[in-house]
Amino acid sequence: MLIWRSLAEVPRDWGRSAVAIGVFDGVHAGHRAIISQAEQAATAIGARTVVISFDPHPNVVVHPDRAPLMLTSVDHRAALLASLDVDALLVLPFTRELSELSPEEFVETVLVERLHAAVVVVGANFRFGHKAAGDTDLLRREGARHDFTVQAVELLGGDEPVSSTLVRTLVADGNVAAAAAALGRQHRVAGPVVRGDGRGRGLGYPTANVDVPPYVAVPADGVYVGWLVRADGTRLPAAISVGTNPTFDGVERRVEAYALDVDIDLYDEVVAIEFVDRLRGMVRFDSVDGLVAQMATDIDQARALLGTAPPAT
């Protein structure tokens, strides 16, 4: 899959395209329905599929007080789109200048002049252009002027449609299993492993302290079961703690993962944490012994949920 990070990178001789437009944060089931329709349209007319996404999220520029926590980084989004056999991804830098383009200017500048759109596929609630003045009806009128067709895909999920907002809410509530159902995969966060307080090793459970960027959607405080994914793709079953370690009067919110029964040096390695299910909320224990006993129970539950066996003795 080709990746263009500005309009200037799109080749001048790029042929006709079937274009899917959206932020596509999370690349959830609803997004995949839009992209699949664009791919079908491209196949039908012998064109190539181009996905347009934006970075940062438009609200960062237009409504910074409403800027959402992100489900995917641009790189992770690109990897997910590549797995869908998209031909090219155009990541448009969302600037103040871009936000001030009228819907008609956006169509001419992006869809017509550079991508030579033959088909444009969007969600039924799609809005675009300055002050979100453009909708699917306006897009269809512009399509008639510029010789492209428009397909609007109805949102999945009926009364509670699948959306990035819904997934963010589920993640914030700690309901990572429901979030995974909407995403079609486990929600993941990623970052380098940094040094923490070293308490986990002293308690018999050495953890990887993952430095997650502040703009990323991290699940609610609690203990989770999931996977620690190394840079080489190795997936290790893990018990994951999200929170401030209240038993030790911690104040810094952290994401820490204990790779079950594996003691490896991960410092400075960029890893991903994938959340499968929530085991319990974050609890302040009256003693370290109480915490260690609960951790042993957590590990047993994690093994059962992931279908892994304890080490041979």
Solvent accessible surface area in square Angstrom, and as a share of the most:
residue,aa,sasa,rsa
1,M,80,0.36
2,L,89,0.44
3,I,71,0.36
4,W,14,0.05
5,R,109,0.40
6,S,33,0.21
7,L,36,0.18
8,A,84,0.65
9,E,90,0.40
10,V,2,0.01
11,P,52,0.33
12,R,183,0.67
13,D,125,0.65
14,W,12,0.04
15,G,32,0.31
16,R,109,0.40
17,S,0,0.00
18,A,0,0.00
19,V,0,0.00
20,A,0,0.00
21,I,4,0.02
22,G,14,0.13
23,V,33,0.19
24,F,4,0.02
25,D,2,0.01
26,G,0,0.00
27,V,3,0.02
28,H,6,0.03
29,A,26,0.20
30,G,10,0.10
31,H,22,0.10
32,R,72,0.26
33,A,29,0.23
34,I,15,0.07
35,I,1,0.00
36,S,44,0.29
37,Q,62,0.27
38,A,0,0.00
39,E,44,0.20
40,Q,120,0.53
41,A,11,0.08
42,A,4,0.03
43,T,114,0.66
44,A,86,0.67
45,I,90,0.46
46,G,72,0.69
47,A,20,0.15
48,R,101,0.37
49,T,4,0.02
50,V,0,0.00
51,V,0,0.00
52,I,0,0.00
53,S,1,0.01
54,F,20,0.08
55,D,59,0.31
56,P,52,0.32
57,H,32,0.14
58,P,28,0.17
59,N,38,0.19
60,V,68,0.39
61,V,27,0.16
62,V,58,0.34
63,H,69,0.31
64,P,91,0.57
65,D,127,0.66
66,R,147,0.54
67,A,41,0.32
68,P,30,0.19
69,L,94,0.47
70,M,20,0.09
71,L,2,0.01
72,T,6,0.03
73,S,48,0.31
74,V,22,0.13
75,D,101,0.52
76,H,32,0.14
77,R,6,0.02
78,A,7,0.05
79,A,60,0.47
80,L,33,0.16
81,L,0,0.00
82,A,45,0.35
83,S,85,0.55
84,L,47,0.23
85,D,118,0.61
86,V,5,0.03
87,D,56,0.29
88,A,0,0.00
89,L,1,0.01
90,L,0,0.00
91,V,6,0.04
92,L,6,0.03
93,P,64,0.40
94,F,26,0.11
95,T,64,0.37
96,R,134,0.49
97,E,136,0.61
98,L,26,0.13
99,S,11,0.07
100,E,94,0.42
101,L,39,0.19
102,S,34,0.22
103,P,8,0.05
104,E,65,0.29
105,E,82,0.37
106,F,12,0.05
107,V,0,0.00
108,E,63,0.28
109,T,49,0.29
110,V,0,0.00
111,L,0,0.00
112,V,42,0.24
113,E,105,0.47
114,R,26,0.10
115,L,0,0.00
116,H,58,0.26
117,A,2,0.02
118,A,14,0.11
119,V,10,0.06
120,V,0,0.00
121,V,0,0.00
122,V,0,0.00
123,G,7,0.07
124,A,36,0.28
125,N,103,0.53
126,F,26,0.11
127,R,132,0.48
128,F,17,0.07
129,G,24,0.23
130,H,74,0.33
131,K,175,0.74
132,A,46,0.36
133,A,59,0.45
134,G,0,0.00
135,D,43,0.22
136,T,18,0.10
137,D,83,0.43
138,L,23,0.11
139,L,0,0.00
140,R,107,0.39
141,R,146,0.53
142,E,11,0.05
143,G,1,0.01
144,A,89,0.69
145,R,150,0.55
146,H,42,0.19
147,D,108,0.56
148,F,11,0.04
149,T,85,0.49
150,V,20,0.11
151,Q,56,0.25
152,A,31,0.24
153,V,18,0.10
154,E,131,0.59
155,L,72,0.36
156,L,72,0.36
157,G,52,0.50
158,G,63,0.61
159,D,157,0.82
160,E,118,0.53
161,P,44,0.28
162,V,25,0.14
163,S,35,0.23
164,S,17,0.11
165,T,92,0.54
166,L,34,0.17
167,V,0,0.00
168,R,37,0.13
169,T,68,0.39
170,L,31,0.15
171,V,1,0.00
172,A,64,0.50
173,D,95,0.49
174,G,2,0.02
175,N,68,0.35
176,V,1,0.00
177,A,45,0.35
178,A,34,0.26
179,A,0,0.00
180,A,16,0.12
181,A,84,0.65
182,A,11,0.08
183,L,0,0.00
184,G,52,0.50
185,R,50,0.18
186,Q,55,0.24
187,H,0,0.00
188,R,62,0.23
189,V,3,0.01
190,A,42,0.32
191,G,6,0.06
192,P,51,0.32
193,V,2,0.01
194,V,54,0.31
195,R,173,0.63
196,G,34,0.32
197,D,83,0.43
198,G,54,0.52
199,R,92,0.33
200,G,15,0.14
201,R,140,0.51
202,G,70,0.67
203,L,42,0.21
204,G,49,0.47
205,Y,34,0.13
206,P,31,0.19
207,T,51,0.30
208,A,7,0.06
209,N,14,0.07
210,V,5,0.03
211,D,76,0.39
212,V,24,0.14
213,P,43,0.27
214,P,126,0.79
215,Y,116,0.44
216,V,19,0.11
217,A,4,0.03
218,V,27,0.15
219,P,0,0.00
220,A,25,0.19
221,D,51,0.26
222,G,0,0.00
223,V,11,0.06
224,Y,0,0.00
225,V,0,0.00
226,G,0,0.00
227,W,54,0.19
228,L,0,0.00
229,V,15,0.09
230,R,67,0.24
231,A,82,0.63
232,D,112,0.58
233,G,44,0.42
234,T,57,0.33
235,R,110,0.40
236,L,24,0.12
237,P,26,0.16
238,A,0,0.00
239,A,10,0.08
240,I,1,0.01
241,S,29,0.19
242,V,0,0.00
243,G,2,0.02
244,T,38,0.22
245,N,38,0.19
246,P,29,0.18
247,T,24,0.14
248,F,55,0.23
249,D,97,0.50
250,G,30,0.29
251,V,142,0.81
252,E,104,0.46
253,R,116,0.42
254,R,42,0.15
255,V,8,0.04
256,E,25,0.11
257,A,1,0.01
258,Y,23,0.09
259,A,7,0.06
260,L,9,0.05
261,D,64,0.33
262,V,54,0.31
263,D,92,0.48
264,I,62,0.32
265,D,111,0.57
266,L,13,0.06
267,Y,90,0.34
268,D,122,0.63
269,E,37,0.17
270,V,89,0.51
271,V,2,0.01
272,A,5,0.04
273,I,0,0.00
274,E,16,0.07
275,F,0,0.00
276,V,36,0.21
277,D,49,0.25
278,R,87,0.32
279,L,31,0.15
280,R,45,0.16
281,G,27,0.26
282,M,53,0.24
283,V,69,0.39
284,R,146,0.53
285,F,40,0.17
286,D,158,0.82
287,S,55,0.35
288,V,63,0.36
289,D,115,0.60
290,G,28,0.27
291,L,22,0.11
292,V,46,0.27
293,A,63,0.49
294,Q,49,0.22
295,M,36,0.16
296,A,43,0.33
297,T,66,0.38
298,D,4,0.02
299,I,12,0.06
300,D,86,0.45
301,Q,80,0.36
302,A,0,0.00
303,R,30,0.11
304,A,84,0.65
305,L,94,0.47
306,L,27,0.13
307,G,69,0.66
308,T,42,0.24
309,A,86,0.66
310,P,87,0.55
311,P,75,0.47
312,A,107,0.83
313,T,183,1.06
